[in-house]
Amino acid sequence: MSAITAADSRTWTKSRMIEVDSLLPEDCVCSGVIANSRKAVLEWVADRLATAHPGTSSRALFSALMERERLGSTGLGEGVAVPHCRLDCPRLMGALLSLSRPVSFDAPDGEPVDLLFVLVAPEDEPSAHLEALALVAQVFGNPAERAGLRSAGSADALKQRFVAAAQRAAPLPDARQALP
């Protein structure tokens, strides 16, 4: 196989945007969420995801997210976190939140978190999980994109800005396509 061409990258980015948009149901994008702790945020988002995805247990999801946090904080620094876990579920699930007040996530820089992207992946789809995490890290790693997300005044604006930021992010090559 050959390396990804520019045309392949544009196609891959476009298809990835469709996935990002469908990954974030309307009820799972929230602006100005009020929570006093990391645990409270994760419990709130587990309930929200379970409601949006019938058949998903909010208790099992909350437990899986907390277990992942016990392994190491998902706070990335610069006020962002990407709580994630694997669960027995049929498809990737996501939630995007901005908090009204930052909460501690034990991030490496010690800064509290006010932007979160929560990702839940099926246990049998490790590549989709890693690709989604990489995309979120690219968006959250860009100071201008973080500022744009923080200034979104509504859930709709937050989602629109995230999807647009993901579209602007450089496509990550699929390692299988890059192999000689």
Backbone hydrogen bonds, N-H to C=O, Kabsch-Sander energy under -0.5 kcal/mol:
donor,donor_aa,acceptor,acceptor_aa,energy
9,S,5,T,-2.3
10,R,6,A,-2.2
11,T,7,A,-2.3
12,W,8,D,-2.8
13,T,9,S,-2.7
14,K,10,R,-2.4
15,S,11,T,-2.5
16,R,12,W,-2.3
17,M,13,T,-1.9
18,I,14,K,-1.4
19,E,15,S,-1.6
20,V,16,R,-2.4
21,D,17,M,-2.8
22,S,18,I,-2.2
23,L,19,E,-1.8
24,L,20,V,-0.8
24,L,21,D,-0.7
28,C,25,P,-2.4
29,V,26,E,-1.3
30,C,96,L,-2.4
33,V,98,S,-2.6
35,A,33,V,-0.6
41,V,37,S,-2.2
42,L,38,R,-2.6
43,E,39,K,-2.4
44,W,40,A,-2.4
45,V,41,V,-2.7
46,A,42,L,-2.0
47,D,43,E,-2.0
48,R,44,W,-2.1
49,L,45,V,-2.9
50,A,46,A,-2.4
51,T,47,D,-2.1
52,A,48,R,-2.0
53,H,49,L,-1.6
56,T,53,H,-1.8
58,S,56,T,-0.5
61,L,57,S,-2.5
62,F,58,S,-2.8
63,S,59,R,-2.5
64,A,60,A,-2.3
65,L,61,L,-2.5
66,M,62,F,-2.6
67,E,63,S,-2.5
68,R,64,A,-2.0
69,E,65,L,-2.0
70,R,66,M,-2.0
71,L,67,E,-1.1
72,G,68,R,-0.9
75,G,105,F,-0.7
76,L,80,V,-2.4
77,G,80,V,-1.2
80,V,77,G,-1.3
81,A,115,L,-1.9
82,V,74,T,-2.3
85,C,119,L,-1.7
87,L,121,A,-2.5
89,C,87,L,-1.7
93,M,120,V,-2.6
94,G,23,L,-1.3
95,A,118,V,-1.9
96,L,28,C,-2.3
97,L,116,L,-2.8
98,S,30,C,-1.9
99,L,114,D,-2.5
100,S,33,V,-3.0
101,R,33,V,-0.6
103,V,113,V,-2.2
110,G,107,A,-1.8
113,V,103,V,-3.7
114,D,79,G,-2.5
115,L,79,G,-1.9
116,L,97,L,-2.5
117,F,81,A,-1.8
118,V,95,A,-3.0
119,L,83,P,-2.4
120,V,93,M,-2.8
121,A,85,C,-2.4
123,E,87,L,-1.1
125,E,122,P,-1.8
129,H,125,E,-1.7
130,L,126,P,-2.3
131,E,127,S,-2.6
132,A,128,A,-2.3
133,L,129,H,-2.3
134,A,130,L,-2.4
135,L,131,E,-2.2
136,V,132,A,-2.5
137,A,133,L,-2.5
138,Q,134,A,-2.0
139,V,135,L,-2.3
140,F,136,V,-3.0
141,G,137,A,-1.6
142,N,139,V,-1.4
146,R,142,N,-2.5
147,A,143,P,-2.3
148,G,144,A,-2.1
149,L,145,E,-2.4
150,R,146,R,-2.6
151,S,147,A,-1.6
152,A,149,L,-1.1
158,L,154,S,-2.3
159,K,155,A,-2.6
160,Q,156,D,-2.7
161,R,157,A,-2.6
162,F,158,L,-2.2
163,V,159,K,-2.8
164,A,160,Q,-2.3
165,A,161,R,-2.4
166,A,162,F,-2.7
167,Q,163,V,-1.9
168,R,164,A,-1.8
169,A,165,A,-1.4
175,A,173,P,-0.6
177,Q,174,D,-1.1
178,A,174,D,-1.4
179,L,175,A,-0.7
